Amino acid sequence: MSSEKEIQQQLSQMQGQGFDPEAQQRQEAQRQEANERRQGILIQILTPDARERLSRITIVKPEKSRQVEDLIIRAAQTGQLTERVDEAKLISLLEQLNEKTKKTTITMKRRTIEDDD
């Protein structure tokens, strides 16, 4: 049948265009492995209360959580952390990040309606 040939041609075209299912699987496996290592590091660094708070933050603001995780991991790798990060330290890190980020302000301009009654 020609349909099998067509499938092979489409597959070769996709591979020629950069679509490689094996490479995609390898990348996914690497991402998953890196995420597991990351979680392992965080388990060692954070107290259970701090991990719980960080997981709640992840639900609401994943990008903020990722920033805090990066900050904590970087500090641990450079030797700046001498003890485990508890909930109070995590809160202070969050406050520091909030101060650094630009605060968004919303200004409402209301139109006035002139009534000629």
N, CA, C and O atoms as a GROMACS GRO file, in nm:
protein
  468
    1MET      N    1   0.082  -0.120   0.000
    1MET     CA    2   0.000   0.000   0.000
    1MET      C    3   0.086   0.126   0.000
    1MET      O    4   0.198   0.125   0.051
    2SER      N    5   0.034   0.229  -0.056
    2SER     CA    6   0.107   0.354  -0.063
    2SER      C    7   0.096   0.434   0.067
    2SER      O    8   0.175   0.525   0.090
    3SER      N    9   0.000   0.400   0.152
    3SER     CA   10  -0.016   0.475   0.276
    3SER      C   11   0.104   0.456   0.368
    3SER      O   12   0.142   0.550   0.439
    4GLU      N   13   0.164   0.339   0.368
    4GLU     CA   14   0.282   0.317   0.450
    4GLU      C   15   0.399   0.401   0.399
    4GLU      O   16   0.476   0.455   0.478
    5LYS      N   17   0.411   0.411   0.268
    5LYS     CA   18   0.515   0.495   0.208
    5LYS      C   19   0.491   0.642   0.242
    5LYS      O   20   0.585   0.716   0.271
    6GLU      N   21   0.365   0.683   0.239
    6GLU     CA   22   0.332   0.821   0.273
    6GLU      C   23   0.367   0.852   0.418
    6GLU      O   24   0.419   0.959   0.450
    7ILE      N   25   0.339   0.757   0.504
    7ILE     CA   26   0.372   0.776   0.646
    7ILE      C   27   0.522   0.788   0.664
    7ILE      O   28   0.569   0.875   0.738
    8GLN      N   29   0.599   0.703   0.596
    8GLN     CA   30   0.744   0.710   0.604
    8GLN      C   31   0.796   0.843   0.550
    8GLN      O   32   0.889   0.901   0.606
    9GLN      N   33   0.736   0.892   0.442
    9GLN     CA   34   0.778   1.020   0.386
    9GLN      C   35   0.747   1.134   0.482
    9GLN      O   36   0.830   1.223   0.502
   10GLN      N   37   0.629   1.132   0.542
   10GLN     CA   38   0.593   1.236   0.637
   10GLN      C   39   0.687   1.232   0.757
   10GLN      O   40   0.729   1.337   0.807
   11LEU      N   41   0.719   1.112   0.804
   11LEU     CA   42   0.809   1.098   0.917
   11LEU      C   43   0.948   1.152   0.883
   11LEU      O   44   1.009   1.221   0.965
   12SER      N   45   0.997   1.121   0.765
   12SER     CA   46   1.129   1.171   0.725
   12SER      C   47   1.127   1.323   0.708
   12SER      O   48   1.226   1.390   0.738
   13GLN      N   49   1.015   1.377   0.659
   13GLN     CA   50   1.004   1.522   0.647
   13GLN      C   51   1.005   1.588   0.784
   13GLN      O   52   1.070   1.691   0.803
   14MET      N   53   0.933   1.528   0.879
   14MET     CA   54   0.930   1.584   1.014
   14MET      C   55   1.069   1.582   1.075
   14MET      O   56   1.110   1.677   1.140
   15GLN      N   57   1.143   1.472   1.054
   15GLN     CA   58   1.278   1.463   1.108
   15GLN      C   59   1.369   1.564   1.041
   15GLN      O   60   1.459   1.619   1.105
   16GLY      N   61   1.346   1.588   0.912
   16GLY     CA   62   1.424   1.687   0.840
   16GLY      C   63   1.395   1.828   0.889
   16GLY      O   64   1.481   1.916   0.882
   17GLN      N   65   1.273   1.850   0.940
   17GLN     CA   66   1.234   1.981   0.989
   17GLN      C   67   1.269   2.000   1.137
   17GLN      O   68   1.236   2.103   1.195
   18GLY      N   69   1.335   1.904   1.197
   18GLY     CA   70   1.376   1.919   1.336
   18GLY      C   71   1.286   1.846   1.433
   18GLY      O   72   1.306   1.859   1.554
   19PHE      N   73   1.190   1.771   1.387
   19PHE     CA   74   1.104   1.695   1.476
   19PHE      C   75   1.162   1.556   1.491
   19PHE      O   76   1.155   1.476   1.398
   20ASP      N   77   1.218   1.529   1.606
   20ASP     CA   78   1.278   1.398   1.633
   20ASP      C   79   1.220   1.347   1.764
   20ASP      O   80   1.253   1.398   1.870
   21PRO      N   81   1.133   1.247   1.757
   21PRO     CA   82   1.069   1.199   1.879
   21PRO      C   83   1.168   1.146   1.982
   21PRO      O   84   1.146   1.161   2.102
   22GLU      N   85   1.277   1.085   1.937
   22GLU     CA   86   1.377   1.034   2.031
   22GLU      C   87   1.447   1.148   2.103
   22GLU      O   88   1.470   1.140   2.224
   23ALA      N   89   1.481   1.252   2.030
   23ALA     CA   90   1.545   1.368   2.093
   23ALA      C   91   1.450   1.435   2.190
   23ALA      O   92   1.492   1.482   2.296
   24GLN      N   93   1.324   1.439   2.154
   24GLN     CA   94   1.225   1.499   2.243
   24GLN      C   95   1.212   1.417   2.372
   24GLN      O   96   1.198   1.474   2.480
   25GLN      N   97   1.217   1.286   2.360
   25GLN     CA   98   1.209   1.199   2.478
   25GLN      C   99   1.333   1.217   2.565
   25GLN      O  100   1.323   1.220   2.687
   26ARG      N  101   1.450   1.229   2.502
   26ARG     CA  102   1.574   1.250   2.579
   26ARG      C  103   1.568   1.382   2.654
   26ARG      O  104   1.606   1.389   2.771
   27GLN      N  105   1.520   1.487   2.586
   27GLN     CA  106   1.510   1.617   2.652
   27GLN      C  107   1.414   1.611   2.770
   27GLN      O  108   1.441   1.667   2.876
   28GLU      N  109   1.302   1.542   2.752
   28GLU     CA  110   1.205   1.530   2.861
   28GLU      C  111   1.265   1.452   2.978
   28GLU      O  112   1.243   1.487   3.094
   29ALA      N  113   1.340   1.348   2.948
   29ALA     CA  114   1.405   1.270   3.053
   29ALA      C  115   1.508   1.354   3.128
   29ALA      O  116   1.520   1.344   3.250
   30GLN      N  117   1.582   1.437   3.054
   30GLN     CA  118   1.681   1.525   3.118
   30GLN      C  119   1.613   1.628   3.206
   30GLN      O  120   1.660   1.656   3.316
   31ARG      N  121   1.501   1.685   3.157
   31ARG     CA  122   1.426   1.782   3.238
   31ARG      C  123   1.374   1.718   3.366
   31ARG      O  124   1.381   1.777   3.474
   32GLN      N  125   1.322   1.597   3.352
   32GLN     CA  126   1.267   1.529   3.468
   32GLN      C  127   1.378   1.495   3.569
   32GLN      O  128   1.358   1.508   3.690
   33GLU      N  129   1.493   1.453   3.519
   33GLU     CA  130   1.605   1.421   3.607
   33GLU      C  131   1.654   1.546   3.680
   33GLU      O  132   1.684   1.542   3.799
   34ALA      N  133   1.664   1.657   3.608
   34ALA     CA  134   1.707   1.783   3.670
   34ALA      C  135   1.607   1.827   3.775
   34ALA      O  136   1.646   1.877   3.881
   35ASN      N  137   1.478   1.810   3.747
   35ASN     CA  138   1.375   1.848   3.844
   35ASN      C  139   1.384   1.761   3.969
   35ASN      O  140   1.366   1.810   4.080
   36GLU      N  141   1.412   1.631   3.952
   36GLU     CA  142   1.426   1.542   4.067
   36GLU      C  143   1.547   1.581   4.153
   36GLU      O  144   1.539   1.581   4.275
   37ARG      N  145   1.659   1.615   4.087
   37ARG     CA  146   1.777   1.660   4.161
   37ARG      C  147   1.746   1.788   4.237
   37ARG      O  148   1.786   1.805   4.353
   38ARG      N  149   1.675   1.877   4.171
   38ARG     CA  150   1.637   2.005   4.232
   38ARG      C  151   1.552   1.982   4.357
   38ARG      O  152   1.576   2.042   4.462
   39GLN      N  153   1.453   1.893   4.345
   39GLN     CA  154   1.367   1.864   4.459
   39GLN      C  155   1.446   1.798   4.572
   39GLN      O  156   1.419   1.823   4.689
   40GLY      N  157   1.542   1.713   4.537
   40GLY     CA  158   1.626   1.649   4.638
   40GLY      C  159   1.708   1.751   4.716
   40GLY      O  160   1.722   1.741   4.838
   41ILE      N  161   1.761   1.849   4.644
   41ILE     CA  162   1.839   1.955   4.709
   41ILE      C  163   1.749   2.035   4.803
   41ILE      O  164   1.787   2.066   4.915
   42LEU      N  165   1.629   2.068   4.754
   42LEU     CA  166   1.537   2.148   4.836
   42LEU      C  167   1.492   2.070   4.961
   42LEU      O  168   1.474   2.130   5.067
   43ILE      N  169   1.475   1.940   4.948
   43ILE     CA  170   1.437   1.859   5.065
   43ILE      C  171   1.545   1.865   5.170
   43ILE      O  172   1.515   1.870   5.290
   44GLN      N  173   1.671   1.865   5.128
   44GLN     CA  174   1.782   1.872   5.223
   44GLN      C  175   1.794   2.010   5.287
   44GLN      O  176   1.832   2.020   5.404
   45ILE      N  177   1.762   2.114   5.214
   45ILE     CA  178   1.783   2.251   5.261
   45ILE      C  179   1.666   2.303   5.344
   45ILE      O  180   1.687   2.368   5.446
   46LEU      N  181   1.543   2.274   5.301
   46LEU     CA  182   1.425   2.333   5.365
   46LEU      C  183   1.369   2.244   5.476
   46LEU      O  184   1.374   2.121   5.468
   47THR      N  185   1.318   2.308   5.579
   47THR     CA  186   1.246   2.234   5.682
   47THR      C  187   1.109   2.196   5.626
   47THR      O  188   1.065   2.254   5.526
   48PRO      N  189   1.040   2.100   5.687
   48PRO     CA  190   0.909   2.060   5.636
   48PRO      C  191   0.808   2.176   5.628
   48PRO      O  192   0.731   2.184   5.532
   49ASP      N  193   0.809   2.264   5.726
   49ASP     CA  194   0.718   2.378   5.723
   49ASP      C  195   0.749   2.471   5.606
   49ASP      O  196   0.658   2.520   5.538
   50ALA      N  197   0.876   2.494   5.582
   50ALA     CA  198   0.916   2.582   5.472
   50ALA      C  199   0.881   2.518   5.337
   50ALA      O  200   0.837   2.586   5.245
   51ARG      N  201   0.900   2.386   5.326
   51ARG     CA  202   0.864   2.317   5.202
   51ARG      C  203   0.714   2.326   5.177
   51ARG      O  204   0.671   2.345   5.064
   52GLU      N  205   0.636   2.313   5.284
   52GLU     CA  206   0.490   2.322   5.270
   52GLU      C  207   0.449   2.462   5.223
   52GLU      O  208   0.365   2.475   5.134
   53ARG      N  209   0.508   2.564   5.281
   53ARG     CA  210   0.476   2.701   5.240
   53ARG      C  211   0.516   2.724   5.095
   53ARG      O  212   0.442   2.785   5.018
   54LEU      N  213   0.633   2.676   5.058
   54LEU     CA  214   0.680   2.693   4.920
   54LEU      C  215   0.590   2.618   4.822
   54LEU      O  216   0.567   2.666   4.711
   55SER      N  217   0.539   2.504   4.861
   55SER     CA  218   0.448   2.430   4.772
   55SER      C  219   0.317   2.505   4.754
   55SER      O  220   0.258   2.503   4.646
   56ARG      N  221   0.271   2.572   4.860
   56ARG     CA  222   0.149   2.653   4.847
   56ARG      C  223   0.173   2.772   4.757
   56ARG      O  224   0.085   2.811   4.679
   57ILE      N  225   0.290   2.830   4.766
   57ILE     CA  226   0.325   2.943   4.679
   57ILE      C  227   0.332   2.896   4.534
   57ILE      O  228   0.292   2.968   4.443
   58THR      N  229   0.384   2.775   4.513
   58THR     CA  230   0.395   2.719   4.378
   58THR      C  231   0.258   2.708   4.313
   58THR      O  232   0.245   2.729   4.192
   59ILE      N  233   0.158   2.674   4.391
   59ILE     CA  234   0.023   2.660   4.336
   59ILE      C  235  -0.028   2.795   4.286
   59ILE      O  236  -0.090   2.803   4.180
   60VAL      N  237  -0.001   2.901   4.362
   60VAL     CA  238  -0.055   3.032   4.329
   60VAL      C  239   0.034   3.106   4.229
   60VAL      O  240  -0.015   3.161   4.130
   61LYS      N  241   0.165   3.108   4.256
   61LYS     CA  242   0.259   3.182   4.170
   61LYS      C  243   0.381   3.096   4.142
   61LYS      O  244   0.482   3.107   4.212
   62PRO      N  245   0.374   3.013   4.040
   62PRO     CA  246   0.487   2.923   4.011
   62PRO      C  247   0.617   2.997   3.978
   62PRO      O  248   0.725   2.949   4.012
   63GLU      N  249   0.608   3.112   3.912
   63GLU     CA  250   0.730   3.184   3.877
   63GLU      C  251   0.798   3.241   4.001
   63GLU      O  252   0.921   3.242   4.009
   64LYS      N  253   0.721   3.288   4.096
   64LYS     CA  254   0.777   3.339   4.222
   64LYS      C  255   0.843   3.224   4.299
   64LYS      O  256   0.952   3.241   4.355
   65SER      N  257   0.778   3.110   4.302
   65SER     CA  258   0.832   2.994   4.370
   65SER      C  259   0.964   2.952   4.306
   65SER      O  260   1.060   2.917   4.376
   66ARG      N  261   0.969   2.954   4.176
   66ARG     CA  262   1.091   2.915   4.104
   66ARG      C  263   1.205   3.011   4.138
   66ARG      O  264   1.319   2.968   4.155
   67GLN      N  265   1.176   3.140   4.149
   67GLN     CA  266   1.278   3.239   4.185
   67GLN      C  267   1.333   3.210   4.324
   67GLN      O  268   1.454   3.216   4.346
   68VAL      N  269   1.244   3.181   4.418
   68VAL     CA  270   1.287   3.154   4.555
   68VAL      C  271   1.370   3.026   4.560
   68VAL      O  272   1.472   3.020   4.627
   69GLU      N  273   1.326   2.924   4.488
   69GLU     CA  274   1.400   2.798   4.483
   69GLU      C  275   1.539   2.822   4.426
   69GLU      O  276   1.638   2.772   4.481
   70ASP      N  277   1.548   2.897   4.317
   70ASP     CA  278   1.678   2.927   4.257
   70ASP      C  279   1.768   3.000   4.355
   70ASP      O  280   1.887   2.970   4.366
   71LEU      N  281   1.712   3.095   4.426
   71LEU     CA  282   1.788   3.173   4.523
   71LEU      C  283   1.841   3.084   4.635
   71LEU      O  284   1.957   3.094   4.674
   72ILE      N  285   1.756   2.996   4.686
   72ILE     CA  286   1.796   2.907   4.795
   72ILE      C  287   1.902   2.809   4.748
   72ILE      O  288   2.001   2.787   4.818
   73ILE      N  289   1.882   2.749   4.632
   73ILE     CA  290   1.979   2.652   4.580
   73ILE      C  291   2.112   2.718   4.554
   73ILE      O  292   2.217   2.662   4.586
   74ARG      N  293   2.111   2.836   4.495
   74ARG     CA  294   2.235   2.909   4.467
   74ARG      C  295   2.309   2.942   4.597
   74ARG      O  296   2.431   2.928   4.605
   75ALA      N  297   2.235   2.985   4.698
   75ALA     CA  298   2.297   3.017   4.827
   75ALA      C  299   2.357   2.892   4.890
   75ALA      O  300   2.465   2.898   4.949
   76ALA      N  301   2.290   2.780   4.877
   76ALA     CA  302   2.342   2.655   4.935
   76ALA      C  303   2.467   2.609   4.860
   76ALA      O  304   2.561   2.561   4.922
   77GLN      N  305   2.468   2.623   4.729
   77GLN     CA  306   2.582   2.578   4.650
   77GLN      C  307   2.705   2.666   4.672
   77GLN      O  308   2.817   2.618   4.662
   78THR      N  309   2.684   2.793   4.702
   78THR     CA  310   2.797   2.882   4.726
   78THR      C  311   2.840   2.884   4.872
   78THR      O  312   2.936   2.952   4.908
   79GLY      N  313   2.769   2.809   4.956
   79GLY     CA  314   2.808   2.800   5.096
   79GLY      C  315   2.757   2.913   5.183
   79GLY      O  316   2.806   2.931   5.294
   80GLN      N  317   2.662   2.989   5.136
   80GLN     CA  318   2.609   3.100   5.214
   80GLN      C  319   2.510   3.054   5.320
   80GLN      O  320   2.485   3.126   5.417
   81LEU      N  321   2.456   2.934   5.304
   81LEU     CA  322   2.363   2.880   5.403
   81LEU      C  323   2.440   2.793   5.501
   81LEU      O  324   2.507   2.698   5.461
   82THR      N  325   2.429   2.826   5.628
   82THR     CA  326   2.498   2.746   5.729
   82THR      C  327   2.403   2.648   5.798
   82THR      O  328   2.447   2.552   5.861
   83GLU      N  329   2.274   2.671   5.785
   83GLU     CA  330   2.175   2.583   5.845
   83GLU      C  331   2.055   2.572   5.753
   83GLU      O  332   2.046   2.642   5.652
   84ARG      N  333   1.963   2.484   5.789
   84ARG     CA  334   1.844   2.465   5.706
   84ARG      C  335   1.757   2.591   5.708
   84ARG      O  336   1.755   2.667   5.804
   85VAL      N  337   1.685   2.610   5.598
   85VAL     CA  338   1.597   2.726   5.585
   85VAL      C  339   1.462   2.690   5.646
   85VAL      O  340   1.395   2.598   5.600
   86ASP      N  341   1.424   2.765   5.749
   86ASP     CA  342   1.294   2.741   5.812
   86ASP      C  343   1.192   2.837   5.753
   86ASP      O  344   1.223   2.916   5.664
   87GLU      N  345   1.071   2.829   5.804
   87GLU     CA  346   0.962   2.909   5.748
   87GLU      C  347   0.987   3.059   5.763
   87GLU      O  348   0.956   3.136   5.673
   88ALA      N  349   1.043   3.100   5.876
   88ALA     CA  350   1.070   3.242   5.899
   88ALA      C  351   1.172   3.296   5.797
   88ALA      O  352   1.155   3.406   5.744
   89LYS      N  353   1.277   3.218   5.772
   89LYS     CA  354   1.377   3.261   5.673
   89LYS      C  355   1.316   3.265   5.533
   89LYS      O  356   1.346   3.354   5.453
   90LEU      N  357   1.230   3.169   5.505
   90LEU     CA  358   1.164   3.167   5.375
   90LEU      C  359   1.078   3.291   5.356
   90LEU      O  360   1.076   3.352   5.249
   91ILE      N  361   1.006   3.328   5.461
   91ILE     CA  362   0.922   3.448   5.455
   91ILE      C  363   1.008   3.572   5.432
   91ILE      O  364   0.971   3.659   5.353
   92SER      N  365   1.123   3.580   5.499
   92SER     CA  366   1.210   3.697   5.479
   92SER      C  367   1.266   3.699   5.337
   92SER      O  368   1.280   3.807   5.279
   93LEU      N  369   1.297   3.581   5.281
   93LEU     CA  370   1.342   3.577   5.141
   93LEU      C  371   1.232   3.624   5.047
   93LEU      O  372   1.258   3.696   4.951
   94LEU      N  373   1.110   3.582   5.075
   94LEU     CA  374   0.997   3.625   4.992
   94LEU      C  375   0.978   3.776   5.000
   94LEU      O  376   0.951   3.840   4.899
   95GLU      N  377   0.991   3.831   5.119
   95GLU     CA  378   0.978   3.977   5.135
   95GLU      C  379   1.087   4.050   5.058
   95GLU      O  380   1.061   4.152   4.996
   96GLN      N  381   1.210   3.996   5.063
   96GLN     CA  382   1.319   4.058   4.989
   96GLN      C  383   1.292   4.055   4.838
   96GLN      O  384   1.318   4.152   4.768
   97LEU      N  385   1.240   3.944   4.790
   97LEU     CA  386   1.208   3.935   4.648
   97LEU      C  387   1.095   4.030   4.610
   97LEU      O  388   1.097   4.090   4.503
   98ASN      N  389   0.998   4.045   4.699
   98ASN     CA  390   0.888   4.136   4.672
   98ASN      C  391   0.936   4.280   4.664
   98ASN      O  392   0.885   4.359   4.584
   99GLU      N  393   1.034   4.315   4.747
   99GLU     CA  394   1.087   4.451   4.743
   99GLU      C  395   1.163   4.477   4.613
   99GLU      O  396   1.160   4.587   4.560
  100LYS      N  397   1.232   4.373   4.563
  100LYS     CA  398   1.310   4.389   4.442
  100LYS      C  399   1.223   4.399   4.317
  100LYS      O  400   1.256   4.470   4.222
  101THR      N  401   1.113   4.327   4.317
  101THR     CA  402   1.028   4.328   4.198
  101THR      C  403   0.948   4.457   4.193
  101THR      O  404   0.913   4.515   4.296
  102LYS      N  405   0.920   4.498   4.074
  102LYS     CA  406   0.845   4.623   4.054
  102LYS      C  407   0.700   4.600   4.093
  102LYS      O  408   0.637   4.502   4.053
  103LYS      N  409   0.648   4.691   4.170
  103LYS     CA  410   0.508   4.681   4.210
  103LYS      C  411   0.420   4.740   4.100
  103LYS      O  412   0.449   4.846   4.045
  104THR      N  413   0.314   4.670   4.071
  104THR     CA  414   0.222   4.713   3.968
  104THR      C  415   0.115   4.801   4.030
  104THR      O  416   0.054   4.765   4.131
  105THR      N  417   0.093   4.913   3.970
  105THR     CA  418  -0.014   5.000   4.017
  105THR      C  419  -0.115   5.016   3.905
  105THR      O  420  -0.080   5.026   3.788
  106ILE      N  421  -0.238   5.018   3.944
  106ILE     CA  422  -0.346   5.034   3.847
  106ILE      C  423  -0.416   5.165   3.877
  106ILE      O  424  -0.459   5.190   3.990
  107THR      N  425  -0.426   5.249   3.775
  107THR     CA  426  -0.493   5.377   3.790
  107THR      C  427  -0.623   5.371   3.710
  107THR      O  428  -0.624   5.343   3.591
  108MET      N  429  -0.730   5.399   3.779
  108MET     CA  430  -0.861   5.397   3.713
  108MET      C  431  -0.899   5.540   3.678
  108MET      O  432  -0.902   5.627   3.765
  109LYS      N  433  -0.927   5.563   3.552
  109LYS     CA  434  -0.975   5.694   3.510
  109LYS      C  435  -1.122   5.678   3.475
  109LYS      O  436  -1.159   5.605   3.383
  110ARG      N  437  -1.201   5.745   3.548
  110ARG     CA  438  -1.345   5.736   3.524
  110ARG      C  439  -1.388   5.852   3.436
  110ARG      O  440  -1.348   5.967   3.456
  111ARG      N  441  -1.468   5.820   3.342
  111ARG     CA  442  -1.520   5.924   3.255
  111ARG      C  443  -1.638   5.990   3.324
  111ARG      O  444  -1.721   5.925   3.387
  112THR      N  445  -1.642   6.119   3.311
  112THR     CA  446  -1.756   6.190   3.367
  112THR      C  447  -1.860   6.207   3.258
  112THR      O  448  -1.830   6.244   3.144
  113ILE      N  449  -1.980   6.182   3.294
  113ILE     CA  450  -2.088   6.195   3.198
  113ILE      C  451  -2.158   6.328   3.226
  113ILE      O  452  -2.208   6.352   3.336
  114GLU      N  453  -2.160   6.411   3.126
  114GLU     CA  454  -2.228   6.539   3.141
  114GLU      C  455  -2.370   6.521   3.096
  114GLU      O  456  -2.399   6.487   2.982
  115ASP      N  457  -2.456   6.545   3.188
  115ASP     CA  458  -2.598   6.527   3.161
  115ASP      C  459  -2.662   6.664   3.139
  115ASP      O  460  -2.653   6.750   3.227
  116ASP      N  461  -2.726   6.686   3.026
  116ASP     CA  462  -2.785   6.814   2.992
  116ASP      C  463  -2.932   6.826   3.034
  116ASP      O  464  -3.003   6.910   2.979
  117ASP      N  465  -2.976   6.749   3.124
  117ASP     CA  466  -3.118   6.754   3.165
  117ASP      C  467  -3.156   6.884   3.224
  117ASP      O  468  -3.272   6.902   3.263
   0.00000   0.00000   0.00000
